[in-house]
């Protein structure tokens, strides 16, 4: 069995991506159950699932993704940047939203560092 040890930036990517995915999925549930807002539900749910999918593509031996790790990282950076820009355009200005944007900006920085060293 071949196991690769994760370095601190990679652990950071995993923790931050999981954190923002959980935040978006929980917000989707709140949007649907509390406000019956199916549009926001779908938007946040897909965003959270997108983070989990890109996280899996980055670190798991997914057939296509493992052949193009740089491309996966750049798609991950782009996805995260679009999420931040979407929030700038139409997002809620709450403490949780600001905290999540910090998570996403640091995630972009760590992904960029990983892309540079590969």
MDTraj code that builds the backbone (N, CA, C; nanometers):
import mdtraj as md
import numpy as np

residues = "UNK UNK UNK UNK UNK UNK UNK UNK UNK UNK UNK UNK UNK UNK UNK UNK UNK UNK UNK UNK UNK UNK UNK UNK UNK UNK UNK UNK UNK UNK UNK UNK UNK UNK UNK UNK UNK UNK UNK UNK UNK UNK UNK UNK UNK UNK UNK UNK UNK UNK UNK UNK UNK UNK UNK UNK UNK UNK UNK UNK UNK UNK UNK UNK UNK UNK UNK UNK UNK UNK UNK UNK UNK UNK UNK UNK UNK UNK UNK UNK UNK UNK UNK UNK UNK UNK UNK UNK UNK UNK UNK UNK UNK UNK UNK UNK UNK UNK UNK UNK UNK UNK UNK UNK UNK UNK UNK UNK UNK UNK UNK UNK UNK UNK UNK UNK UNK UNK".split()
xyz = np.array([
    [0.0843, -0.1185, 0.0000],
    [0.0000, 0.0000, 0.0000],
    [0.0882, 0.1240, 0.0000],
    [0.0622, 0.2138, -0.0923],
    [0.1404, 0.3356, -0.1052],
    [0.0627, 0.4519, -0.0425],
    [0.1141, 0.5017, 0.0693],
    [0.0486, 0.6152, 0.1330],
    [0.1402, 0.7353, 0.1273],
    [0.0820, 0.8482, 0.0962],
    [0.1573, 0.9723, 0.0855],
    [0.1228, 1.0589, 0.2057],
    [0.2250, 1.1092, 0.2719],
    [0.2020, 1.1955, 0.3868],
    [0.1646, 1.3353, 0.3387],
    [0.0621, 1.3908, 0.4013],
    [0.0169, 1.5250, 0.3656],
    [0.1019, 1.6288, 0.4369],
    [0.1336, 1.7367, 0.3657],
    [0.2083, 1.8455, 0.4293],
    [0.1090, 1.9472, 0.4864],
    [0.1558, 2.0413, 0.5701],
    [0.0633, 2.1367, 0.6338],
    [-0.0264, 2.2149, 0.5373],
    [0.0245, 2.2650, 0.4230],
    [-0.0679, 2.3345, 0.3317],
    [-0.1788, 2.2427, 0.2793],
    [-0.1467, 2.1180, 0.2535],
    [-0.2482, 2.0241, 0.2055],
    [-0.3526, 1.9967, 0.3133],
    [-0.3075, 1.9837, 0.4376],
    [-0.4023, 1.9668, 0.5491],
    [-0.4902, 2.0907, 0.5592],
    [-0.4302, 2.2081, 0.5428],
    [-0.5068, 2.3324, 0.5443],
    [-0.6125, 2.3353, 0.4355],
    [-0.5768, 2.2904, 0.3161],
    [-0.6723, 2.2856, 0.2046],
    [-0.7896, 2.1947, 0.2404],
    [-0.7598, 2.0803, 0.2964],
    [-0.8657, 1.9853, 0.3331],
    [-0.9580, 2.0455, 0.4388],
    [-0.8992, 2.1023, 0.5436],
    [-0.9791, 2.1589, 0.6528],
    [-1.0625, 2.2772, 0.6035],
    [-1.0011, 2.3683, 0.5284],
    [-1.0723, 2.4877, 0.4826],
    [-1.1814, 2.4543, 0.3811],
    [-1.1508, 2.3641, 0.2878],
    [-1.2517, 2.3264, 0.1882],
    [-1.3682, 2.2540, 0.2550],
    [-1.3380, 2.1661, 0.3496],
    [-1.4452, 2.0972, 0.4224],
    [-1.5278, 2.1971, 0.5030],
    [-1.4619, 2.2939, 0.5653],
    [-1.5328, 2.3931, 0.6462],
    [-1.6282, 2.4756, 0.5604],
    [-1.5799, 2.5261, 0.4474],
    [-1.6682, 2.6081, 0.3633],
    [-1.7774, 2.5228, 0.2992],
    [-1.7484, 2.3973, 0.2681],
    [-1.8520, 2.3080, 0.2153],
    [-1.9615, 2.2875, 0.3194],
    [-1.9226, 2.2616, 0.4433],
    [-2.0213, 2.2410, 0.5505],
    [-2.1036, 2.3680, 0.5719],
    [-2.0373, 2.4830, 0.5729],
    [-2.1094, 2.6095, 0.5900],
    [-2.2142, 2.6263, 0.4800],
    [-2.1753, 2.6027, 0.3552],
    [-2.2696, 2.6210, 0.2444],
    [-2.3836, 2.5193, 0.2498],
    [-2.3534, 2.3960, 0.2846],
    [-2.4590, 2.2942, 0.2933],
    [-2.5551, 2.3261, 0.4078],
    [-2.5021, 2.3681, 0.5221],
    [-2.5898, 2.4061, 0.6338],
    [-2.6757, 2.5271, 0.5982],
    [-2.6165, 2.6245, 0.5291],
    [-2.6950, 2.7403, 0.4857],
    [-2.8044, 2.7005, 0.3873],
    [-2.7776, 2.6004, 0.3053],
    [-2.8805, 2.5537, 0.2122],
    [-2.9983, 2.4931, 0.2883],
    [-2.9675, 2.4186, 0.3924],
    [-3.0732, 2.3573, 0.4735],
    [-3.1553, 2.4650, 0.5435],
    [-3.0871, 2.5655, 0.5981],
    [-3.1574, 2.6765, 0.6637],
    [-3.2460, 2.7503, 0.5638],
    [-3.1934, 2.7752, 0.4449],
    [-3.2710, 2.8470, 0.3434],
    [-3.3994, 2.7731, 0.3100],
    [-3.3914, 2.6423, 0.3042],
    [-3.5096, 2.5647, 0.2661],
    [-3.6067, 2.5446, 0.3830],
    [-3.5526, 2.5054, 0.4989],
    [-3.6414, 2.4724, 0.6106],
    [-3.6969, 2.5956, 0.6814],
    [-3.6182, 2.6998, 0.6894],
    [-3.6615, 2.8186, 0.7645],
    [-3.7325, 2.9212, 0.6763],
    [-3.6846, 2.9344, 0.5527],
    [-3.7383, 3.0385, 0.4650],
    [-3.8102, 2.9845, 0.3423],
    [-3.8118, 2.8523, 0.3247],
    [-3.8744, 2.7879, 0.2093],
    [-3.8244, 2.8494, 0.0781],
    [-3.6943, 2.8784, 0.0742],
    [-3.6312, 2.9435, -0.0412],
    [-3.5567, 2.8371, -0.1213],
    [-3.6232, 2.7821, -0.2206],
    [-3.5637, 2.6721, -0.2964],
    [-3.4483, 2.7184, -0.3853],
    [-3.4505, 2.8415, -0.4323],
    [-3.3407, 2.8912, -0.5157],
    [-3.2115, 2.8995, -0.4352],
    [-3.2192, 2.9599, -0.3162],
    [-3.1004, 2.9689, -0.2311],
    [-3.0577, 2.8308, -0.1848],
    [-3.1546, 2.7450, -0.1562],
    [-3.1241, 2.6070, -0.1177],
    [-3.0380, 2.5389, -0.2238],
    [-3.0819, 2.5459, -0.3478],
    [-3.0090, 2.4803, -0.4573],
    [-2.8720, 2.5443, -0.4766],
    [-2.8671, 2.6766, -0.4742],
    [-2.7406, 2.7475, -0.4956],
    [-2.6362, 2.7089, -0.3893],
    [-2.6749, 2.7130, -0.2622],
    [-2.5808, 2.6799, -0.1555],
    [-2.5476, 2.5314, -0.1527],
    [-2.6467, 2.4462, -0.1781],
    [-2.6210, 2.3026, -0.1791],
    [-2.5221, 2.2655, -0.2892],
    [-2.5448, 2.3174, -0.4092],
    [-2.4530, 2.2875, -0.5196],
    [-2.3139, 2.3431, -0.4931],
    [-2.3058, 2.4600, -0.4296],
    [-2.1759, 2.5166, -0.3968],
    [-2.1025, 2.4271, -0.2976],
    [-2.1713, 2.3842, -0.1922],
    [-2.1093, 2.2950, -0.0934],
    [-2.0659, 2.1630, -0.1563],
    [-2.1509, 2.1062, -0.2404],
    [-2.1154, 1.9811, -0.3077],
    [-2.0007, 2.0019, -0.4066],
    [-1.9955, 2.1196, -0.4676],
    [-1.8833, 2.1514, -0.5569],
    [-1.7514, 2.1521, -0.4821],
    [-1.7512, 2.2118, -0.3625],
    [-1.6293, 2.2106, -0.2806],
    [-1.5884, 2.0679, -0.2467],
    [-1.6837, 1.9851, -0.2076],
    [-1.6510, 1.8465, -0.1717],
    [-1.6004, 1.7680, -0.2925],
    [-1.6601, 1.7931, -0.4080],
    [-1.6174, 1.7254, -0.5304],
    [-1.4750, 1.7647, -0.5682],
    [-1.4457, 1.8942, -0.5638],
    [-1.3107, 1.9405, -0.5977],
    [-1.2084, 1.8947, -0.4944],
    [-1.2486, 1.8878, -0.3690],
    [-1.1600, 1.8362, -0.2649],
    [-1.1271, 1.6895, -0.2922],
    [-1.2286, 1.6116, -0.3262],
    [-1.2057, 1.4706, -0.3597],
    [-1.1165, 1.4572, -0.4826],
    [-1.1421, 1.5388, -0.5840],
    [-1.0614, 1.5330, -0.7064],
    [-0.9159, 1.5710, -0.6793],
    [-0.8944, 1.6565, -0.5804],
    [-0.7592, 1.7018, -0.5481],
    [-0.6790, 1.5959, -0.4741],
    [-0.7439, 1.5208, -0.3846],
    [-0.6679, 1.4321, -0.2962],
    [-0.6960, 1.2830, -0.3116],
    [-0.8024, 1.2457, -0.3784],
    [-0.8326, 1.1038, -0.3957],
    [-0.7909, 1.0589, -0.5354],
    [-0.7670, 0.9296, -0.5523],
    [-0.7236, 0.8813, -0.6843],
    [-0.8392, 0.8716, -0.7842],
    [-0.9003, 0.9857, -0.8127],
    [-1.0082, 0.9916, -0.9109],
    [-0.9435, 0.9792, -1.0489],
    [-0.9898, 0.8848, -1.1321],
    [-0.9193, 0.8542, -1.2577],
    [-0.8793, 0.9738, -1.3442],
    [-0.9706, 1.0583, -1.3836],
    [-0.9345, 1.1696, -1.4716],
    [-0.8547, 1.2749, -1.3963],
    [-0.8960, 1.3053, -1.2748],
    [-0.8321, 1.4119, -1.1968],
    [-0.6870, 1.3814, -1.1640],
    [-0.6545, 1.2549, -1.1371],
    [-0.5158, 1.2225, -1.1001],
    [-0.4196, 1.2430, -1.2175],
    [-0.4708, 1.2430, -1.3398],
    [-0.3862, 1.2667, -1.4568],
    [-0.3612, 1.4158, -1.4818],
    [-0.4437, 1.5018, -1.4240],
    [-0.4325, 1.6459, -1.4458],
    [-0.4413, 1.7231, -1.3139],
    [-0.3485, 1.6993, -1.2211],
    [-0.3591, 1.7641, -1.0889],
    [-0.3500, 1.9167, -1.0951],
    [-0.2681, 1.9704, -1.1847],
    [-0.2597, 2.1169, -1.1956],
    [-0.3917, 2.1758, -1.2423],
    [-0.4529, 2.1135, -1.3396],
    [-0.5816, 2.1610, -1.3898],
    [-0.6863, 2.1579, -1.2788],
    [-0.6887, 2.0496, -1.2012],
    [-0.7845, 2.0388, -1.0909],
    [-0.7633, 2.1523, -0.9909],
    [-0.6369, 2.1812, -0.9576],
    [-0.6088, 2.2901, -0.8631],
    [-0.6558, 2.4245, -0.9179],
    [-0.6304, 2.4498, -1.0454],
    [-0.6724, 2.5774, -1.1038],
    [-0.8243, 2.5880, -1.1136],
    [-0.8921, 2.4778, -1.1414],
    [-1.0385, 2.4784, -1.1398],
    [-1.0884, 2.5061, -0.9980],
    [-1.0232, 2.4456, -0.8994],
    [-1.0574, 2.4674, -0.7584],
    [-1.0398, 2.6152, -0.7216],
    [-0.9284, 2.6744, -0.7648],
    [-0.9046, 2.8171, -0.7398],
    [-1.0137, 2.9010, -0.8067],
    [-1.0445, 2.8713, -0.9321],
    [-1.1472, 2.9459, -1.0045],
    [-1.2845, 2.9327, -0.9405],
    [-1.3205, 2.8127, -0.9009],
    [-1.4489, 2.7882, -0.8353],
    [-1.4598, 2.8705, -0.7073],
    [-1.3534, 2.8689, -0.6283],
    [-1.3530, 2.9429, -0.5023],
    [-1.3589, 3.0936, -0.5276],
    [-1.2840, 3.1409, -0.6268],
    [-1.2853, 3.2834, -0.6599],
    [-1.4230, 3.3277, -0.7081],
    [-1.4886, 3.2468, -0.7881],
    [-1.6235, 3.2800, -0.8354],
    [-1.7213, 3.2842, -0.7183],
    [-1.7034, 3.1944, -0.6233],
    [-1.7878, 3.1960, -0.5041],
    [-1.7702, 3.3276, -0.4273],
    [-1.6461, 3.3707, -0.4105],
    [-1.6194, 3.4971, -0.3408],
    [-1.6787, 3.6136, -0.4191],
    [-1.6585, 3.6163, -0.5493],
    [-1.7125, 3.7247, -0.6319],
    [-1.8658, 3.7262, -0.6304],
    [-1.9263, 3.6092, -0.6297],
    [-2.0717, 3.6013, -0.6197],
    [-2.1214, 3.6613, -0.4896],
    [-2.0490, 3.6341, -0.3814],
    [-2.0854, 3.6925, -0.2526],
    [-2.0691, 3.8450, -0.2553],
    [-1.9620, 3.8930, -0.3163],
    [-1.9414, 4.0375, -0.3264],
    [-2.0597, 4.1013, -0.3991],
    [-2.1085, 4.0343, -0.5027],
    [-2.2172, 4.0895, -0.5841],
    [-2.3531, 4.0827, -0.5140],
    [-2.3844, 3.9694, -0.4512],
    [-2.5214, 3.9528, -0.4003],
    [-2.5298, 3.8922, -0.2606],
    [-2.4180, 3.8716, -0.1956],
    [-2.4187, 3.7991, -0.0691],
    [-2.4644, 3.8771, 0.0512],
    [-2.4998, 3.8017, 0.1541],
    [-2.5397, 3.8555, 0.2835],
    [-2.4161, 3.9019, 0.3595],
    [-2.4264, 4.0145, 0.4249],
    [-2.3133, 4.0696, 0.5005],
    [-2.3263, 4.0345, 0.6487],
    [-2.3087, 3.9078, 0.6801],
    [-2.3169, 3.8609, 0.8188],
    [-2.1781, 3.8199, 0.8658],
    [-2.1652, 3.7993, 0.9958],
    [-2.0374, 3.7555, 1.0519],
    [-1.9961, 3.6205, 0.9928],
    [-2.0921, 3.5298, 0.9768],
    [-2.0612, 3.3992, 0.9177],
    [-2.0135, 3.4150, 0.7740],
    [-2.0765, 3.5041, 0.6995],
    [-2.0362, 3.5259, 0.5606],
    [-1.8935, 3.5798, 0.5525],
    [-1.8614, 3.6767, 0.6376],
    [-1.7255, 3.7301, 0.6380],
    [-1.6245, 3.6230, 0.6791],
    [-1.6584, 3.5443, 0.7779],
    [-1.5685, 3.4361, 0.8212],
    [-1.5470, 3.3364, 0.7076],
    [-1.6546, 3.3049, 0.6365],
    [-1.6429, 3.2109, 0.5249],
    [-1.5584, 3.2692, 0.4122],
    [-1.5680, 3.3987, 0.3889],
    [-1.4855, 3.4604, 0.2839],
    [-1.3379, 3.4549, 0.3229],
    [-1.3072, 3.4723, 0.4503],
    [-1.1684, 3.4579, 0.4959],
    [-1.1213, 3.3154, 0.4691],
    [-1.2050, 3.2180, 0.5025],
    [-1.1716, 3.0774, 0.4754],
    [-1.1424, 3.0585, 0.3274],
    [-1.2275, 3.1128, 0.2415],
    [-1.2121, 3.0929, 0.0980],
    [-1.0892, 3.1634, 0.0417],
    [-1.0590, 3.2818, 0.0906],
    [-0.9393, 3.3525, 0.0426],
    [-0.8126, 3.2775, 0.0850],
    [-0.8094, 3.2286, 0.2074],
    [-0.6933, 3.1499, 0.2522],
    [-0.6853, 3.0192, 0.1724],
    [-0.8000, 2.9589, 0.1429],
    [-0.8034, 2.8388, 0.0596],
    [-0.7432, 2.8669, -0.0780],
    [-0.7803, 2.9785, -0.1388],
    [-0.7230, 3.0162, -0.2689],
    [-0.5713, 3.0289, -0.2572],
    [-0.5237, 3.0936, -0.1518],
    [-0.3792, 3.1116, -0.1333],
    [-0.3079, 2.9771, -0.1203],
    [-0.3640, 2.8861, -0.0422],
    [-0.3008, 2.7547, -0.0261],
    [-0.3036, 2.6741, -0.1560],
    [-0.4139, 2.6809, -0.2275],
    [-0.4211, 2.6116, -0.3571],
    [-0.3207, 2.6697, -0.4558],
    [-0.3050, 2.8006, -0.4537],
    [-0.2086, 2.8658, -0.5422],
    [-0.0664, 2.8214, -0.5073],
    [-0.0360, 2.8157, -0.3779],
    [0.0970, 2.7672, -0.3362],
    [0.1203, 2.6232, -0.3802],
    [0.0197, 2.5399, -0.3686],
    [0.0305, 2.4009, -0.4121],
    [0.0498, 2.3927, -0.5639],
    [-0.0208, 2.4770, -0.6365],
    [-0.0088, 2.4761, -0.7829],
    [0.1323, 2.5187, -0.8262],
    [0.1921, 2.6091, -0.7526],
    [0.3261, 2.6571, -0.7855],
    [0.4340, 2.5526, -0.7589],
    [0.4146, 2.4707, -0.6571],
    [0.5197, 2.3746, -0.6220],
    [0.5097, 2.2451, -0.7016],
    [0.3966, 2.2230, -0.7661],
    [0.3787, 2.0978, -0.8420],
    [0.4379, 2.1076, -0.9806],
])
top = md.Topology()
chain = top.add_chain()
for i, resn in enumerate(residues, 1):
    res = top.add_residue(resn, chain, resSeq=i)
    for name in ("N", "CA", "C"):
        top.add_atom(name, md.element.get_by_symbol(name[0]), res)
traj = md.Trajectory(xyz[None], top)
